[in-house]
Amino acid sequence: MNPNPSALERLRLIAQIASGLHADDSVEAMLQRAAEAIHAQLGFPKVGISLVDAGHPGTRVFSADPRQSPQTGGNRPDAAREIPIRQGGNVLGVIKVEGAQPLDELDQMSLEIVADFLGVAIHNAQLLPQARESAILSERQRLARELHDNVTQILSSISLLTQTLSVAWQRDPAEGARRVQRLQQLAQTAFAEMRMLLRELAPPALPQPSTTESRRSRSFAGLELLRDHALPGALQRLLEVMAPEDLQVRLDFAAWLPQQLGTEETLYRVCQEAVSNAIRHAQTRQLWISAAVINTHAVLQVADSGRGLGSEFRPGLGLSGMRTRLENAGGHLRVTANTPRGTLIEARLPRADRATG
């Protein structure tokens, strides 16, 4: 059985729940949507979310189908699993699922990430009304940008690669196996990105992740490689999982000097968006990526040989997001026609060399 469509469904579940956390409705409605999404996307016949109410005895239960509420005692099927919803060391509730087959590792990871997001959302709902309104607006804008810049690009790569898997497997089973491995790497990267996004959204009072968890995420997330290998190493890992096999990618990092992490993270995200746009829209067979530190600036360029901007070009969410990121960091974005054809994206940021030693 090919596991990758189910991996895509898991990622869609997380993105669906995360994008709806800050809707202007009640916690009850949010948890009801979450239970229904888990039921629909992961296929568990019985899904329930029990929320501990500090102000009232007992619990409140939100099920995908009240007639199919998970068992609360007695004999449990092999697939029964309870995932606690925690916030700041406190257990706020539990996600309960039951099914005919035991949960696999990706199911467990998916439900843990969903539980973490729900914990943050429930905590935000308990803030003072004035603080809650301000926090929700800020987090909604940040979440929308980060989901688009990070996870949406990975989902697009998974979708494109999945479309070619059957043909590749029929032509060459070894090539099919390699593409399956890339799909697994993309799925793992998306899960790690979700966890990092969650840590950024969580209140500062939350305890930091354990060393083991940090290392596990670092092994999957290209962004974490910035700490150890600077921008060139992180981008090489990104392209290994994002770029299709038939895309020729040429890299030039000869003039790069390690920059402070904030600078490198901004350029990494800009490159991720630019590469994703080129793969999805430019119809290109070649891609050139270079990064250099020149005088007072750090410069990233992404060029393709595709169809170009065209007379009807209008900047979309991706380009607007890149421009906003750079401007917030004191830089700017330039988008022009490439020579002899295609598009050139150039990102400039003030030079900020990383301390060594």
WOBELDA-V721830 format. One record per residue. N is the residue number from 1. OMEGA is omega in whole degrees, 0 to 359 (NA if undefined). NEAR is the number of other C-alpha atoms within 8 Angstrom. D_FIRST is the distance of its C-alpha to the first C-alpha in whole Angstrom. Layout:
n:omega:near:d_first
N:OMEGA:NEAR:D_FIRST
N:OMEGA:NEAR:D_FIRST
This chain:
n:omega:near:d_first
1:178:2:0
2:186:4:4
3:193:6:6
4:174:10:9
5:179:8:10
6:176:8:10
7:178:10:12
8:178:12:14
9:178:10:15
10:180:13:16
11:177:13:18
12:177:9:20
13:183:12:21
14:180:11:23
15:179:10:24
16:181:9:25
17:182:12:27
18:183:9:28
19:180:9:30
20:184:8:31
21:189:10:33
22:174:8:36
23:184:6:37
24:175:4:40
25:189:6:40
26:173:6:40
27:180:8:38
28:180:7:37
29:179:8:35
30:181:12:33
31:177:11:32
32:178:11:31
33:181:9:29
34:179:9:27
35:180:14:26
36:179:12:26
37:177:11:23
38:179:12:21
39:185:13:21
40:187:8:20
41:183:10:18
42:173:11:16
43:177:7:16
44:181:11:18
45:180:8:21
46:180:14:23
47:176:19:24
48:175:14:28
49:179:13:30
50:182:12:33
51:177:10:36
52:181:10:39
53:183:10:42
54:183:5:45
55:182:4:47
56:178:5:47
57:173:6:46
58:184:6:42
59:171:8:39
60:187:8:38
61:177:8:34
62:186:12:32
63:174:14:29
64:177:13:27
65:183:9:29
66:179:7:32
67:182:4:31
68:183:10:28
69:181:11:29
70:180:10:28
71:177:6:30
72:178:4:32
73:179:5:33
74:182:5:33
75:180:4:30
76:176:7:27
77:183:8:23
78:186:8:21
79:182:11:19
80:180:11:22
81:177:8:23
82:180:8:26
83:181:10:26
84:173:10:30
85:186:13:31
86:173:12:34
87:178:12:37
88:180:7:39
89:180:6:39
90:176:6:39
91:181:10:37
92:182:12:37
93:182:11:34
94:172:13:31
95:180:14:27
96:177:13:26
97:175:13:23
98:178:13:21
99:184:12:18
100:183:7:17
101:177:6:14
102:178:8:16
103:173:8:15
104:187:6:14
105:181:6:16
106:174:8:15
107:180:10:16
108:179:9:19
109:181:9:20
110:182:12:20
111:178:10:22
112:179:9:24
113:176:11:25
114:179:11:25
115:179:14:28
116:178:12:29
117:180:11:30
118:178:11:31
119:178:12:34
120:183:12:35
121:179:10:35
122:178:9:37
123:179:9:39
124:180:10:40
125:181:8:41
126:179:7:44
127:174:8:46
128:186:6:49
129:182:6:49
130:180:6:51
131:181:8:48
132:181:12:45
133:180:8:46
134:182:8:47
135:182:9:43
136:180:10:41
137:181:8:42
138:183:8:42
139:178:9:39
140:179:9:37
141:180:8:39
142:181:8:37
143:180:9:34
144:181:9:34
145:183:9:35
146:178:10:32
147:180:10:29
148:186:10:30
149:188:13:31
150:192:12:28
151:181:13:25
152:178:9:25
153:180:12:25
154:177:13:22
155:178:11:20
156:178:9:22
157:178:11:21
158:181:12:17
159:180:9:18
160:181:8:19
161:179:11:17
162:180:11:14
163:182:7:16
164:190:8:16
165:184:11:13
166:180:9:12
167:181:7:16
168:181:11:16
169:179:12:13
170:181:8:15
171:184:6:18
172:181:8:18
173:179:9:14
174:177:7:16
175:176:9:17
176:179:13:13
177:178:9:13
178:180:8:16
179:174:10:15
180:179:10:11
181:178:8:14
182:177:9:16
183:178:13:14
184:178:9:14
185:178:10:18
186:179:13:18
187:180:13:17
188:178:9:19
189:180:12:22
190:177:14:22
191:180:11:21
192:177:12:24
193:178:11:26
194:180:10:26
195:178:10:27
196:177:8:30
197:179:9:31
198:180:10:31
199:178:7:34
200:181:6:36
201:185:8:36
202:178:8:37
203:182:6:41
204:184:4:42
205:181:5:43
206:178:9:40
207:179:5:39
208:179:4:38
209:180:6:34
210:178:6:34
211:180:6:34
212:181:6:31
213:180:8:29
214:180:9:31
215:180:8:30
216:178:8:27
217:182:11:27
218:182:12:29
219:181:7:26
220:189:10:24
221:179:12:26
222:182:13:28
223:181:9:31
224:179:10:32
225:178:13:32
226:182:14:36
227:187:7:37
228:188:6:37
229:179:9:37
230:187:12:38
231:181:12:37
232:181:9:36
233:179:10:34
234:180:15:32
235:177:11:32
236:177:8:31
237:178:9:28
238:183:10:27
239:178:8:27
240:183:7:25
241:184:10:22
242:189:10:24
243:175:8:25
244:183:6:23
245:183:5:23
246:178:5:26
247:178:10:28
248:182:8:31
249:178:8:32
250:185:8:35
251:176:7:37
252:179:8:40
253:186:9:41
254:184:5:44
255:181:9:46
256:172:8:44
257:182:7:46
258:180:8:44
259:177:11:45
260:189:10:44
261:180:9:41
262:178:6:42
263:182:11:43
264:178:12:40
265:179:11:37
266:180:11:39
267:177:10:39
268:181:12:35
269:177:11:34
270:179:11:36
271:179:11:34
272:180:12:31
273:181:12:32
274:179:10:34
275:179:9:31
276:179:12:29
277:181:10:31
278:181:12:32
279:186:10:28
280:192:7:28
281:191:6:31
282:184:13:33
283:184:9:32
284:175:13:33
285:182:10:32
286:180:11:34
287:178:13:34
288:180:11:37
289:178:12:37
290:176:10:40
291:183:13:41
292:173:12:45
293:187:12:48
294:179:8:51
295:186:5:54
296:186:7:54
297:168:10:50
298:189:13:46
299:174:12:45
300:176:13:41
301:175:12:41
302:182:14:38
303:177:12:38
304:180:16:37
305:185:15:38
306:189:13:36
307:177:11:38
308:186:11:40
309:181:9:41
310:183:6:43
311:182:4:46
312:182:5:44
313:174:6:42
314:180:4:42
315:179:7:41
316:182:6:38
317:183:6:36
318:180:11:35
319:178:8:38
320:178:9:40
321:177:10:38
322:181:12:39
323:180:10:42
324:178:8:43
325:184:10:41
326:181:15:44
327:177:9:47
328:180:7:46
329:178:9:46
330:181:8:49
331:178:11:48
332:183:10:47
333:175:11:45
334:179:7:46
335:183:8:44
336:174:7:45
337:176:10:45
338:179:12:44
339:5:5:46
340:180:5:45
341:179:11:43
342:184:16:40
343:176:15:40
344:175:12:41
345:181:12:41
346:178:11:43
347:179:14:43
348:175:12:46
349:175:13:47
350:181:9:50
351:179:10:50
352:184:8:49
353:178:8:49
354:178:8:47
355:180:5:49
356:178:3:49
357:NA:2:50
